[in-house]
Amino acid sequence: MGQWGAPDELLLVQGPLGLNWRRRKLGLVPKIENAEISADAPPTAGDAEGEALALSALGEIQLRKGDMDAALALFERATALAQARGGLVALSAYVNFSGIALNRAGQFESASKRQKVRRKLIERTPGERAKSFR
């Protein structure tokens, strides 16, 4: 306590928050998914949404470390999981993260294509959820 970590130590940072539509408050409002594992939030085997969220969080860590190839690979895996589940909101987020990684890697044309795909996904996403990504 009170000491700085060594340069080779990893600082764990809370990953991205998401919405857990399976566990709703009053049956209507989704709970916040924060990657917590506890008695009231047990892990779910084969949870593609949770896995995609975890991959995205790891991708963000790699993005912050400057390893664009590793970040892009993780975002691509998260994108594939979201695409398989048909979740357009999550899919548009992971496509966006992939575009950011490509942009930072200097692959501007590929990044631009990702952003166009993201815009099309947003247009297909009905209701308020689409507006939150604009």
C-alpha positions as CSV (number, residue, x, y, z in Angstrom):
1,M,0.0,0.0,0.0
2,G,1.3,3.4,-0.9
3,Q,4.0,2.1,-3.2
4,W,4.2,2.4,-7.0
5,G,4.1,-0.9,-8.9
6,A,7.1,-2.1,-10.8
7,P,7.3,-1.3,-14.5
8,D,6.6,-4.9,-15.5
9,E,3.5,-5.2,-13.3
10,L,0.1,-5.1,-14.9
11,L,-2.6,-2.7,-13.6
12,L,-6.1,-4.2,-13.8
13,V,-8.7,-1.7,-14.9
14,Q,-12.4,-2.2,-15.0
15,G,-13.5,-3.2,-18.5
16,P,-16.3,-1.7,-20.5
17,L,-19.8,-1.8,-19.0
18,G,-22.6,-3.3,-20.9
19,L,-26.3,-4.1,-20.5
20,N,-27.3,-7.6,-19.2
21,W,-30.7,-8.1,-20.8
22,R,-31.1,-11.6,-19.2
23,R,-31.2,-10.2,-15.7
24,R,-33.7,-7.3,-15.6
25,K,-34.8,-5.2,-12.7
26,L,-38.5,-5.5,-12.3
27,G,-38.5,-7.5,-15.5
28,L,-38.0,-4.4,-17.6
29,V,-34.8,-2.5,-16.9
30,P,-31.5,-4.4,-17.8
31,K,-28.9,-4.7,-15.1
32,I,-25.4,-3.2,-15.7
33,E,-22.9,-5.8,-16.8
34,N,-19.6,-5.0,-15.2
35,A,-17.8,-8.4,-15.6
36,E,-18.3,-9.1,-11.9
37,I,-18.4,-12.7,-10.7
38,S,-20.1,-13.1,-7.4
39,A,-22.9,-15.1,-5.7
40,D,-25.6,-12.9,-7.3
41,A,-23.8,-12.7,-10.7
42,P,-22.4,-16.1,-11.4
43,P,-20.5,-16.8,-14.6
44,T,-22.5,-18.5,-17.4
45,A,-20.9,-21.2,-19.5
46,G,-21.1,-20.6,-23.2
47,D,-22.1,-17.0,-22.7
48,A,-21.2,-15.5,-26.1
49,E,-22.1,-11.9,-25.0
50,G,-19.9,-12.1,-21.9
51,E,-17.1,-13.6,-23.9
52,A,-17.4,-10.8,-26.5
53,L,-17.4,-8.2,-23.8
54,A,-14.3,-9.7,-22.2
55,L,-12.5,-9.9,-25.5
56,S,-13.4,-6.3,-26.1
57,A,-12.0,-5.3,-22.7
58,L,-8.7,-7.1,-23.5
59,G,-8.6,-5.4,-26.8
60,E,-8.9,-2.1,-25.1
61,I,-6.0,-2.9,-22.9
62,Q,-3.9,-3.8,-25.9
63,L,-5.0,-0.6,-27.6
64,R,-3.9,1.4,-24.7
65,K,-0.6,-0.5,-24.6
66,G,-0.1,0.4,-28.3
67,D,-0.2,-3.2,-29.6
68,M,-2.6,-2.6,-32.5
69,D,-2.3,-6.1,-34.0
70,A,-3.3,-7.8,-30.7
71,A,-6.1,-5.3,-30.2
72,L,-7.4,-5.8,-33.7
73,A,-7.3,-9.6,-33.3
74,L,-9.3,-9.4,-30.0
75,F,-11.8,-7.0,-31.5
76,E,-12.3,-9.2,-34.5
77,R,-13.1,-12.2,-32.2
78,A,-15.6,-10.1,-30.3
79,T,-17.1,-8.9,-33.6
80,A,-17.5,-12.5,-34.8
81,L,-19.2,-13.5,-31.6
82,A,-21.6,-10.6,-31.7
83,Q,-22.3,-11.3,-35.4
84,A,-23.1,-14.9,-34.6
85,R,-25.6,-13.8,-31.9
86,G,-27.2,-11.1,-34.1
87,G,-26.7,-8.3,-31.6
88,L,-26.5,-5.2,-33.7
89,V,-25.7,-2.8,-30.9
90,A,-22.7,-4.8,-29.6
91,L,-21.6,-5.6,-33.2
92,S,-21.5,-1.9,-34.1
93,A,-19.4,-1.2,-31.0
94,Y,-16.9,-3.9,-31.8
95,V,-16.7,-2.8,-35.4
96,N,-16.1,0.7,-34.1
97,F,-13.2,-0.5,-31.9
98,S,-11.7,-2.4,-34.8
99,G,-11.8,0.8,-36.8
100,I,-10.0,2.7,-34.0
101,A,-7.3,0.0,-33.9
102,L,-6.9,0.1,-37.7
103,N,-6.8,3.9,-37.7
104,R,-4.1,4.0,-35.0
105,A,-2.1,1.4,-37.0
106,G,-2.1,3.7,-39.9
107,Q,-4.5,1.6,-42.0
108,F,-6.8,4.5,-42.8
109,E,-8.7,3.0,-45.8
110,S,-9.6,-0.2,-43.8
111,A,-10.6,2.0,-40.8
112,S,-12.8,4.1,-43.0
113,K,-14.5,0.9,-44.3
114,R,-15.2,-0.2,-40.8
115,Q,-16.8,3.1,-39.9
116,K,-19.1,2.8,-43.0
117,V,-20.1,-0.7,-41.8
118,R,-20.7,0.7,-38.3
119,R,-23.0,3.4,-39.7
120,K,-25.0,0.8,-41.7
121,L,-25.4,-1.2,-38.5
122,I,-26.6,1.8,-36.6
123,E,-29.2,2.5,-39.3
124,R,-30.5,-1.0,-38.9
125,T,-30.7,-0.8,-35.1
126,P,-34.1,0.4,-34.1
127,G,-35.1,2.8,-31.3
128,E,-33.0,4.7,-28.7
129,R,-30.1,2.2,-28.7
130,A,-29.1,3.4,-32.2
131,K,-29.1,7.0,-31.1
132,S,-26.6,6.3,-28.2
133,F,-24.0,5.3,-30.8
134,R,-24.3,8.4,-33.0
